[in-house]
Amino acid sequence: MHILFVDESGHAPPPSKADKVPVFVLGGVVIPEKVWPSLRDSLQQAKRRYGVVGEIKWRYFTKTHPKAKPNSMSHLTAEQKDSLRNDLLDAIVQHKSVRIIAAVVDTVAAYETSRINTADDLYHEAYKVLSERFQYFLQDVEREAGVRVSGLIVCDNRNSDQDDRLKEFHQSLLQGGTYMSSYKNFIEGLFIAASHHSVGTQFADLVAGAVFRNEARGDRRFAQHLASAFRRSSNGSVEGYGIVRVPKRR
């Protein structure tokens, strides 16, 4: 069993705000069930080491302003935050069976296509390409192992209406259709988990943040740290495998 944990960097903007949020990232980390306990232990040990009580979130690594609402990492210095982040990124890459897949959306270009008209459409299209690559990953593992390989998806929760619409969209993907992937390796429907209760979605949040920094800010440090974990083609290409772009580049 492999589990794809999914979280976003920022929020999918409506058409009127696409120019202000030109990049949206949906990040995913594929964790085999046998590896999950080790990543859980790495997260818990890191939190104890740095005195963090509560959730690890990418945005908490930024500088804490005096008037800002306190969070679980407010007590850490900038150097301690960097060290903690590096420890958690190390925890991902040290497991060779863990893989990263991220959907990178050019929001302005996406809204120029005929099929994307709302923020839901934008999020769902990113989710679709992410889930397709997860299915392809499962097929690859199954082919190499010579045994049946199953997978399921766990997403960070948003609001209840958004979560319900995403669950319905997920079910429509499983039912299939023209020009759609066959999700024959998936188990059940989509699972939604509050990130503060989910080890996997906290790691997915780190992946989404690292990819966003690379794509939107040109800050390659964190994506480079994770480079070995990205899903790749047989010739080592990340584009279209570990990084999937919406709309697809021609």
TACOR-V418517 format. One record per residue. N is the residue number from 1. RES is the residue in three letters. PHI is phi in whole degrees, 0 to 359 (none if undefined). NEAR is the number of other ideal C-beta (glycine too) atoms within 12 Angstrom. Layout:
BEGIN
n: (N | N)
res: (RES | RES)
phi: (PHI | PHI)
near: (NEAR | NEAR)
END
This chain:
BEGIN
n: (1 | 2 | 3 | 4 | 5 | 6 | 7 | 8 | 9 | 10 | 11 | 12 | 13 | 14 | 15 | 16 | 17 | 18 | 19 | 20 | 21 | 22 | 23 | 24 | 25 | 26 | 27 | 28 | 29 | 30 | 31 | 32 | 33 | 34 | 35 | 36 | 37 | 38 | 39 | 40 | 41 | 42 | 43 | 44 | 45 | 46 | 47 | 48 | 49 | 50 | 51 | 52 | 53 | 54 | 55 | 56 | 57 | 58 | 59 | 60 | 61 | 62 | 63 | 64 | 65 | 66 | 67 | 68 | 69 | 70 | 71 | 72 | 73 | 74 | 75 | 76 | 77 | 78 | 79 | 80 | 81 | 82 | 83 | 84 | 85 | 86 | 87 | 88 | 89 | 90 | 91 | 92 | 93 | 94 | 95 | 96 | 97 | 98 | 99 | 100 | 101 | 102 | 103 | 104 | 105 | 106 | 107 | 108 | 109 | 110 | 111 | 112 | 113 | 114 | 115 | 116 | 117 | 118 | 119 | 120 | 121 | 122 | 123 | 124 | 125 | 126 | 127 | 128 | 129 | 130 | 131 | 132 | 133 | 134 | 135 | 136 | 137 | 138 | 139 | 140 | 141 | 142 | 143 | 144 | 145 | 146 | 147 | 148 | 149 | 150 | 151 | 152 | 153 | 154 | 155 | 156 | 157 | 158 | 159 | 160 | 161 | 162 | 163 | 164 | 165 | 166 | 167 | 168 | 169 | 170 | 171 | 172 | 173 | 174 | 175 | 176 | 177 | 178 | 179 | 180 | 181 | 182 | 183 | 184 | 185 | 186 | 187 | 188 | 189 | 190 | 191 | 192 | 193 | 194 | 195 | 196 | 197 | 198 | 199 | 200 | 201 | 202 | 203 | 204 | 205 | 206 | 207 | 208 | 209 | 210 | 211 | 212 | 213 | 214 | 215 | 216 | 217 | 218 | 219 | 220 | 221 | 222 | 223 | 224 | 225 | 226 | 227 | 228 | 229 | 230 | 231 | 232 | 233 | 234 | 235 | 236 | 237 | 238 | 239 | 240 | 241 | 242 | 243 | 244 | 245 | 246 | 247 | 248 | 249 | 250)
res: (MET | HIS | ILE | LEU | PHE | VAL | ASP | GLU | SER | GLY | HIS | ALA | PRO | PRO | PRO | SER | LYS | ALA | ASP | LYS | VAL | PRO | VAL | PHE | VAL | LEU | GLY | GLY | VAL | VAL | ILE | PRO | GLU | LYS | VAL | TRP | PRO | SER | LEU | ARG | ASP | SER | LEU | GLN | GLN | ALA | LYS | ARG | ARG | TYR | GLY | VAL | VAL | GLY | GLU | ILE | LYS | TRP | ARG | TYR | PHE | THR | LYS | THR | HIS | PRO | LYS | ALA | LYS | PRO | ASN | SER | MET | SER | HIS | LEU | THR | ALA | GLU | GLN | LYS | ASP | SER | LEU | ARG | ASN | ASP | LEU | LEU | ASP | ALA | ILE | VAL | GLN | HIS | LYS | SER | VAL | ARG | ILE | ILE | ALA | ALA | VAL | VAL | ASP | THR | VAL | ALA | ALA | TYR | GLU | THR | SER | ARG | ILE | ASN | THR | ALA | ASP | ASP | LEU | TYR | HIS | GLU | ALA | TYR | LYS | VAL | LEU | SER | GLU | ARG | PHE | GLN | TYR | PHE | LEU | GLN | ASP | VAL | GLU | ARG | GLU | ALA | GLY | VAL | ARG | VAL | SER | GLY | LEU | ILE | VAL | CYS | ASP | ASN | ARG | ASN | SER | ASP | GLN | ASP | ASP | ARG | LEU | LYS | GLU | PHE | HIS | GLN | SER | LEU | LEU | GLN | GLY | GLY | THR | TYR | MET | SER | SER | TYR | LYS | ASN | PHE | ILE | GLU | GLY | LEU | PHE | ILE | ALA | ALA | SER | HIS | HIS | SER | VAL | GLY | THR | GLN | PHE | ALA | ASP | LEU | VAL | ALA | GLY | ALA | VAL | PHE | ARG | ASN | GLU | ALA | ARG | GLY | ASP | ARG | ARG | PHE | ALA | GLN | HIS | LEU | ALA | SER | ALA | PHE | ARG | ARG | SER | SER | ASN | GLY | SER | VAL | GLU | GLY | TYR | GLY | ILE | VAL | ARG | VAL | PRO | LYS | ARG | ARG)
phi: (none | 240 | 242 | 263 | 266 | 231 | 211 | 249 | 254 | 77 | 227 | 293 | 277 | 288 | 305 | 292 | 243 | 298 | 291 | 273 | 232 | 287 | 232 | 232 | 236 | 248 | 256 | 226 | 234 | 267 | 239 | 296 | 302 | 286 | 268 | 308 | 301 | 293 | 293 | 300 | 296 | 297 | 294 | 294 | 295 | 296 | 296 | 294 | 297 | 256 | 67 | 267 | 245 | 122 | 278 | 266 | 228 | 303 | 293 | 286 | 282 | 285 | 300 | 274 | 278 | 306 | 265 | 286 | 294 | 299 | 228 | 295 | 241 | 298 | 280 | 273 | 284 | 300 | 293 | 293 | 296 | 298 | 294 | 297 | 299 | 298 | 298 | 287 | 294 | 300 | 298 | 289 | 283 | 288 | 262 | 294 | 272 | 278 | 232 | 248 | 225 | 222 | 262 | 249 | 254 | 275 | 295 | 295 | 295 | 297 | 287 | 276 | 278 | 282 | 264 | 245 | 232 | 224 | 297 | 298 | 303 | 297 | 296 | 295 | 294 | 297 | 296 | 300 | 291 | 293 | 293 | 298 | 295 | 295 | 298 | 297 | 299 | 298 | 297 | 297 | 296 | 297 | 295 | 289 | 278 | 76 | 224 | 297 | 235 | 246 | 210 | 216 | 242 | 237 | 251 | 295 | 283 | 243 | 259 | 298 | 293 | 297 | 297 | 296 | 294 | 292 | 298 | 295 | 295 | 301 | 297 | 294 | 293 | 295 | 286 | 81 | 166 | 295 | 61 | 239 | 292 | 268 | 268 | 288 | 262 | 277 | 251 | 59 | 264 | 276 | 256 | 248 | 224 | 294 | 299 | 289 | 254 | 236 | 298 | 297 | 288 | 292 | 289 | 297 | 297 | 296 | 297 | 300 | 295 | 295 | 291 | 299 | 300 | 290 | 280 | 264 | 243 | 70 | 265 | 271 | 305 | 280 | 295 | 294 | 300 | 267 | 308 | 291 | 266 | 293 | 297 | 226 | 284 | 297 | 261 | 91 | 281 | 270 | 299 | 86 | 238 | 266 | 240 | 241 | 256 | 235 | 288 | 297 | 283 | 257)
near: (25 | 38 | 40 | 48 | 46 | 48 | 49 | 43 | 38 | 33 | 29 | 35 | 28 | 22 | 22 | 14 | 18 | 27 | 16 | 16 | 27 | 23 | 36 | 41 | 46 | 51 | 50 | 51 | 52 | 46 | 43 | 28 | 22 | 14 | 29 | 27 | 16 | 22 | 38 | 22 | 16 | 31 | 35 | 21 | 18 | 32 | 27 | 14 | 16 | 30 | 16 | 30 | 17 | 19 | 26 | 38 | 31 | 36 | 29 | 33 | 34 | 20 | 16 | 21 | 10 | 8 | 7 | 13 | 11 | 15 | 23 | 25 | 33 | 27 | 17 | 28 | 16 | 15 | 13 | 22 | 29 | 21 | 19 | 34 | 37 | 24 | 27 | 42 | 38 | 25 | 35 | 44 | 30 | 19 | 27 | 11 | 28 | 39 | 38 | 47 | 46 | 52 | 48 | 42 | 47 | 30 | 39 | 23 | 23 | 36 | 30 | 17 | 19 | 10 | 17 | 30 | 18 | 21 | 32 | 27 | 30 | 42 | 38 | 33 | 38 | 45 | 44 | 34 | 35 | 49 | 41 | 34 | 41 | 47 | 35 | 32 | 40 | 37 | 24 | 23 | 25 | 20 | 15 | 13 | 16 | 8 | 12 | 16 | 29 | 25 | 37 | 32 | 49 | 39 | 42 | 42 | 25 | 28 | 15 | 12 | 13 | 25 | 24 | 18 | 25 | 39 | 25 | 19 | 26 | 32 | 19 | 20 | 29 | 26 | 16 | 16 | 12 | 7 | 9 | 16 | 25 | 19 | 32 | 17 | 31 | 32 | 23 | 18 | 24 | 36 | 27 | 28 | 26 | 21 | 33 | 23 | 17 | 30 | 37 | 40 | 40 | 43 | 50 | 46 | 42 | 50 | 51 | 46 | 40 | 42 | 48 | 36 | 33 | 31 | 31 | 25 | 20 | 12 | 16 | 17 | 19 | 35 | 36 | 19 | 30 | 41 | 23 | 23 | 38 | 36 | 39 | 23 | 17 | 10 | 9 | 13 | 14 | 28 | 19 | 24 | 28 | 38 | 37 | 38 | 31 | 39 | 25 | 20 | 12 | 5)
END
